[in-house]
Amino acid sequence: MTRQEIYDLYVLQSKNVRKLKKVEANLVRTINTYLRKKDKFQVELNTKLYALVYCTLSEAQFIQIVNTPDGFMDTEIEKIKAEKAKNGVVKAWELLFDMAFDKVSTNWRQNADLLSRRGELQNIINNFIKTPSELRNKIAHGQWDYALNRENTTENPSKTQELNNLTVIQITIWSEVHQFLGLILRDLIQSPKNSFHRNYWINLIKLQQFIIESKNWTMSKRIATLRPVKQNNTSA
């Protein structure tokens, strides 16, 4: 791919990302509406749809980031795409960060500070990219209430519990964390020698604060903040 082709793909994918963010916002509003109405079935239905949309948005943003202008060379992009096709999106994210850190320093694995930063990001990938991806695969394969094992021969109880505990709050947290990851990645690949060291700490601190604050988010608190459905007054 030429530099122009990479840029053109970035522009197209940015449009896809903007549309999916609108879809995401609409789904959240829909879920809030059904929470007000106490319609458990519709809340569950739209929450599962939200999980699918989030993972679609995640993949769309992944492609967008990979093709960030003045970022990766075409050979690097092809390597990341090949990793995704062979080993899945989680391994592709890991490779993406490794290659991005190479732009900061080719010896980052021998640098205690950079290695620590990469480790922090790996934990975030595990918690906010890997887990959602696994649940998304279960839902996409029709396992809405009961998750099966990889061979589809028996139930996977832990994943079943995760499916049943899935909420709009959890997915919203995944989505917000994802935005921070995108900011950090762009700093890495666009300005690895300058803004990364400055902006990394800003974005990481904001991300850490968000993760801490969001641990206190609960469905009961969310429902309490929603305006109740207005009842039609009828005269006797």
C-alpha positions as semicolon CSV with decimal commas, in nm:
position;residue;x (nm);y (nm);z (nm)
1;M;0,000;0,000;0,000
2;T;0,115;0,352;-0,078
3;R;0,111;0,633;0,178
4;Q;-0,192;0,781;-0,001
5;E;-0,377;0,449;0,007
6;I;-0,309;0,417;0,379
7;Y;-0,444;0,768;0,434
8;D;-0,754;0,702;0,221
9;L;-0,828;0,385;0,419
10;Y;-0,785;0,578;0,744
11;V;-1,040;0,837;0,626
12;L;-1,292;0,571;0,528
13;Q;-1,249;0,380;0,851
14;S;-1,283;0,700;1,053
15;K;-1,626;0,745;0,896
16;N;-1,718;0,389;0,995
17;V;-1,603;0,456;1,352
18;R;-1,812;0,774;1,375
19;K;-2,121;0,587;1,254
20;L;-2,066;0,304;1,501
21;K;-2,029;0,554;1,786
22;K;-2,369;0,693;1,691
23;V;-2,510;0,340;1,696
24;E;-2,351;0,287;2,036
25;A;-2,502;0,607;2,177
26;N;-2,842;0,513;2,040
27;L;-2,827;0,167;2,197
28;V;-2,736;0,314;2,536
29;R;-3,035;0,548;2,515
30;T;-3,255;0,253;2,422
31;I;-3,131;0,051;2,719
32;N;-3,195;0,347;2,950
33;T;-3,549;0,371;2,819
34;Y;-3,618;0,006;2,896
35;L;-3,452;0,038;3,236
36;R;-3,705;0,313;3,315
37;K;-3,985;0,085;3,202
38;K;-3,840;-0,207;3,401
39;D;-3,858;-0,423;3,089
40;K;-3,599;-0,687;3,176
41;F;-3,628;-0,875;2,848
42;Q;-3,560;-0,567;2,634
43;V;-3,277;-0,459;2,864
44;E;-3,111;-0,798;2,826
45;L;-3,172;-0,809;2,451
46;N;-3,028;-0,465;2,384
47;T;-2,738;-0,523;2,623
48;K;-2,632;-0,827;2,420
49;L;-2,667;-0,621;2,102
50;Y;-2,457;-0,349;2,265
51;A;-2,184;-0,608;2,335
52;L;-2,181;-0,701;1,967
53;V;-2,170;-0,336;1,861
54;Y;-1,889;-0,260;2,104
55;C;-1,671;-0,539;1,965
56;T;-1,752;-0,422;1,611
57;L;-1,649;-0,070;1,711
58;S;-1,333;-0,208;1,872
59;E;-1,232;-0,383;1,551
60;A;-1,316;-0,076;1,343
61;Q;-1,100;0,143;1,564
62;F;-0,823;-0,115;1,550
63;I;-0,811;-0,086;1,171
64;Q;-0,833;0,292;1,199
65;I;-0,536;0,305;1,438
66;V;-0,328;0,065;1,230
67;N;-0,371;0,298;0,932
68;T;-0,305;0,621;1,122
69;P;-0,131;0,865;0,884
70;D;0,246;0,896;0,937
71;G;0,233;0,591;1,160
72;F;0,321;0,241;1,044
73;M;0,487;0,154;0,716
74;D;0,295;-0,065;0,471
75;T;0,511;-0,368;0,558
76;E;0,434;-0,318;0,928
77;I;0,062;-0,290;0,856
78;E;0,068;-0,615;0,661
79;K;0,246;-0,787;0,951
80;I;-0,021;-0,670;1,197
81;K;-0,302;-0,778;0,964
82;A;-0,140;-1,120;0,919
83;E;-0,115;-1,164;1,297
84;K;-0,483;-1,078;1,337
85;A;-0,585;-1,325;1,066
86;K;-0,373;-1,602;1,215
87;N;-0,408;-1,556;1,589
88;G;-0,703;-1,322;1,645
89;V;-0,762;-0,965;1,751
90;V;-0,608;-0,993;2,101
91;K;-0,271;-1,110;1,970
92;A;-0,292;-0,842;1,702
93;W;-0,337;-0,574;1,970
94;E;-0,034;-0,711;2,155
95;L;0,177;-0,700;1,839
96;L;0,047;-0,352;1,763
97;F;0,170;-0,223;2,098
98;D;0,503;-0,408;2,067
99;M;0,568;-0,253;1,727
100;A;0,457;0,086;1,854
101;F;0,703;0,064;2,144
102;D;0,974;-0,022;1,891
103;K;0,924;0,329;1,758
104;V;1,001;0,470;2,100
105;S;1,311;0,254;2,144
106;T;1,427;-0,060;1,969
107;N;1,570;-0,170;2,304
108;W;1,256;-0,104;2,509
109;R;1,255;-0,463;2,638
110;Q;1,581;-0,385;2,819
111;N;1,445;-0,055;2,955
112;A;1,279;-0,110;3,294
113;D;1,057;0,198;3,262
114;L;0,930;0,119;2,913
115;L;0,891;-0,249;2,998
116;S;0,677;-0,152;3,297
117;R;0,462;0,073;3,078
118;R;0,415;-0,207;2,828
119;G;0,316;-0,441;3,114
120;E;0,051;-0,196;3,233
121;L;-0,095;-0,183;2,885
122;Q;-0,090;-0,564;2,861
123;N;-0,306;-0,587;3,173
124;I;-0,553;-0,345;3,015
125;I;-0,559;-0,551;2,694
126;N;-0,634;-0,865;2,896
127;N;-0,916;-0,705;3,093
128;F;-1,075;-0,478;2,835
129;I;-0,998;-0,635;2,496
130;K;-0,962;-1,009;2,559
131;T;-1,262;-1,061;2,788
132;P;-1,507;-0,862;2,571
133;S;-1,381;-1,043;2,262
134;E;-1,444;-1,382;2,422
135;L;-1,797;-1,287;2,529
136;R;-1,869;-1,136;2,189
137;N;-1,773;-1,466;2,024
138;K;-2,011;-1,654;2,253
139;I;-2,299;-1,417;2,171
140;A;-2,218;-1,416;1,798
141;H;-2,234;-1,797;1,796
142;G;-2,580;-1,802;1,951
143;Q;-2,473;-1,864;2,310
144;W;-2,689;-1,590;2,461
145;D;-2,781;-1,754;2,792
146;Y;-2,549;-2,052;2,819
147;A;-2,185;-2,046;2,710
148;L;-2,028;-2,362;2,571
149;N;-1,669;-2,476;2,583
150;R;-1,439;-2,434;2,282
151;E;-1,532;-2,776;2,143
152;N;-1,906;-2,708;2,192
153;T;-1,940;-3,031;2,389
154;T;-2,045;-2,897;2,730
155;E;-2,124;-2,579;2,919
156;N;-1,857;-2,331;3,027
157;P;-2,005;-2,223;3,365
158;S;-1,771;-1,928;3,422
159;K;-1,854;-1,779;3,082
160;T;-2,224;-1,846;3,138
161;Q;-2,202;-1,641;3,455
162;E;-2,021;-1,361;3,271
163;L;-2,293;-1,358;3,006
164;N;-2,567;-1,341;3,268
165;N;-2,387;-1,063;3,457
166;L;-2,329;-0,850;3,147
167;T;-2,464;-0,496;3,186
168;V;-2,468;-0,169;2,997
169;I;-2,231;-0,032;3,262
170;Q;-1,970;-0,299;3,200
171;I;-1,976;-0,246;2,825
172;T;-1,964;0,132;2,864
173;I;-1,650;0,093;3,076
174;W;-1,493;-0,128;2,810
175;S;-1,571;0,133;2,548
176;E;-1,426;0,423;2,749
177;V;-1,106;0,234;2,825
178;H;-1,078;0,153;2,456
179;Q;-1,074;0,526;2,374
180;F;-0,781;0,580;2,610
181;L;-0,592;0,292;2,449
182;G;-0,641;0,458;2,111
183;L;-0,499;0,787;2,239
184;I;-0,193;0,617;2,385
185;L;-0,132;0,419;2,067
186;R;-0,150;0,728;1,847
187;D;0,106;0,901;2,068
188;L;0,329;0,598;2,034
189;I;0,322;0,570;1,658
190;Q;0,298;0,936;1,559
191;S;0,527;1,110;1,807
192;P;0,723;0,837;1,984
193;K;1,016;1,056;2,083
194;N;0,823;1,360;2,198
195;S;0,456;1,363;2,293
196;F;0,446;0,999;2,404
197;H;0,647;1,058;2,719
198;R;0,442;1,367;2,799
199;N;0,095;1,255;2,692
200;Y;0,136;0,892;2,798
201;W;0,136;0,986;3,166
202;I;-0,156;1,225;3,119
203;N;-0,367;0,965;2,941
204;L;-0,257;0,680;3,167
205;I;-0,341;0,873;3,485
206;K;-0,682;0,964;3,340
207;L;-0,734;0,601;3,246
208;Q;-0,635;0,475;3,590
209;Q;-0,864;0,729;3,755
210;F;-1,151;0,625;3,530
211;I;-1,099;0,255;3,608
212;I;-1,101;0,329;3,982
213;E;-1,407;0,556;3,965
214;S;-1,604;0,321;3,742
215;K;-1,565;0,036;3,993
216;N;-1,828;0,218;4,199
217;W;-2,078;0,226;3,912
218;T;-2,378;0,002;3,974
219;M;-2,703;-0,066;3,796
220;S;-2,904;0,048;4,097
221;K;-2,726;0,385;4,094
222;R;-2,778;0,416;3,720
223;I;-3,150;0,341;3,745
224;A;-3,183;0,593;4,028
225;T;-3,045;0,869;3,806
226;L;-3,291;0,797;3,523
227;R;-3,612;0,993;3,510
228;P;-3,914;0,768;3,565
229;V;-4,156;0,708;3,282
230;K;-4,435;0,963;3,291
231;Q;-4,778;0,817;3,357
232;N;-5,074;0,948;3,162
233;N;-5,323;1,116;3,392
234;T;-5,683;1,020;3,329
235;S;-5,986;1,192;3,474
236;A;-6,248;0,987;3,651
